[in-house]
Amino acid sequence: MKRPVSAFAVVFGLACIAVGGFAPATEALADFPFVLGYSTSFVVSKVFLVVGVTALLYGVYGLIYHSFSRAASKRRAHDARNILRLLFGVVWLIATLGVLTEYWVGLLFSFGVLGFAVTFALQQPLLSLIAWVYIMVKRPYSVGDRVRIGEAKGDVIEVDFLVTTLWEINGELVSSNQPSGRVVTVPNSLVLSSEVMNFGGGGSSYVWNEISIQIAYETDLQFARELMTAEANAILGDEMAEHIAAYREALAETPVEMEVHDRPSVNVDQQESWVQLRLRYLTHPRKGQQVKNELYERILTRFNEHPDRVAFPVSRSR
């Protein structure tokens, strides 16, 4: 919403409220027929007051959101929009019904009685609304995060009052953490009843990943490991060193004690017919498959350049 539109809505709303407050006192509508048992001046007053309240709240909402969104990130602006929508929606509903009924105390009491009845009739939507408050406060994820909620996995593009919308990855159409183009809608209540996995939500936007390559026992193991780490350093070394500090800070805030390497490392896993080398490195979750492809291509190319030192298993049990 643009600021001029919001400002105009505020001015228009105040003007309508002024007209609505003046209408019952004017005699210009005295000769008009009654509408549903009410005088025309009374009906016109209520219409102007409702329109005025709506326009005024709409304009104030737009001005507040516009001011906040200019100074905040997209994630904070998204959260602020939802909170403001809920707050101004409740205020508008109470104000509108109050204008129409003129019984504020009775109206608030009716909301309390109605709330008990609605709780039983709308348990799931209310549970999703409670879960939305939990998401806003505890931050298990936010817009832009890559998450898995239950069986759904994807990038969060919307967190509404009742549902979370994901841009699906690893669905039925594609694999390897690639977007499928489909949008998945998950009820917020699922956050309270199932596991939520946030890729990069532990204080660092980067996660550990690894690739595995099988080599024969005849391979020069030390040479193969050095070659793999050299290629990984050429691709990821500087980037990994830059982001490992944030990972260590996040780890320090937990009771978990773990050794963290500054650079990619290779672990050896002995199998029955071959040796498996696991290259471990830190990368952004959205670049996982791209990095894997590049690493596999470069490492296998280098291995094939040294057939006298690197051999691959030929057993059919591979």
Stockholm file with secondary structure:
# STOCKHOLM 1.0

chainA/1-318         MKRPVSAFAVVFGLACIAVGGFAPATEALADFPFVLGYSTSFVVSKVFLVVGVTALLYGVYGLIYHSFSRAASKRRAHDARNILRLLFGVVWLIATLGVLTEYWVGLLFSFGVLGFAVTFALQQPLLSLIAWVYIMVKRPYSVGDRVRIGEAKGDVIEVDFLVTTLWEINGELVSSNQPSGRVVTVPNSLVLSSEVMNFGGGGSSYVWNEISIQIAYETDLQFARELMTAEANAILGDEMAEHIAAYREALAETPVEMEVHDRPSVNVDQQESWVQLRLRYLTHPRKGQQVKNELYERILTRFNEHPDRVAFPVSRSR
#=GR chainA/1-318 SS CCHHHHHHHHHHHHHHHHHHHHGGGCSTTTTSCCBTTBCHHHHHHHHHHHHHHHHHHHHHHHHHHHHHHHHSCHHHHHHHHHHHHHHHHHHHHHHHHHHHHCCHHHHHHHHHHHHHHHHHHTHHHHHHHHHHHHHHHHCSCCTTCEEEETTEEEEEEEECSSEEEEEEESCSSCCTTCEEEEEEEEETTHHHHSCEEEETCSSCSCEEEEEEEEECTTSCHHHHHHHHHHHHIIIIIHHHHHHHHHHHHHHHTSSCCCCCCSSCEEEEEECSSSEEEEEEEEECGGGHHHHHHHHHHHHHHHHHTCTTTCCCCCCTTC
#=GC SS_cons         CCHHHHHHHHHHHHHHHHHHHHGGGCSTTTTSCCBTTBCHHHHHHHHHHHHHHHHHHHHHHHHHHHHHHHHSCHHHHHHHHHHHHHHHHHHHHHHHHHHHHCCHHHHHHHHHHHHHHHHHHTHHHHHHHHHHHHHHHHCSCCTTCEEEETTEEEEEEEECSSEEEEEEESCSSCCTTCEEEEEEEEETTHHHHSCEEEETCSSCSCEEEEEEEEECTTSCHHHHHHHHHHHHIIIIIHHHHHHHHHHHHHHHTSSCCCCCCSSCEEEEEECSSSEEEEEEEEECGGGHHHHHHHHHHHHHHHHHTCTTTCCCCCCTTC
//
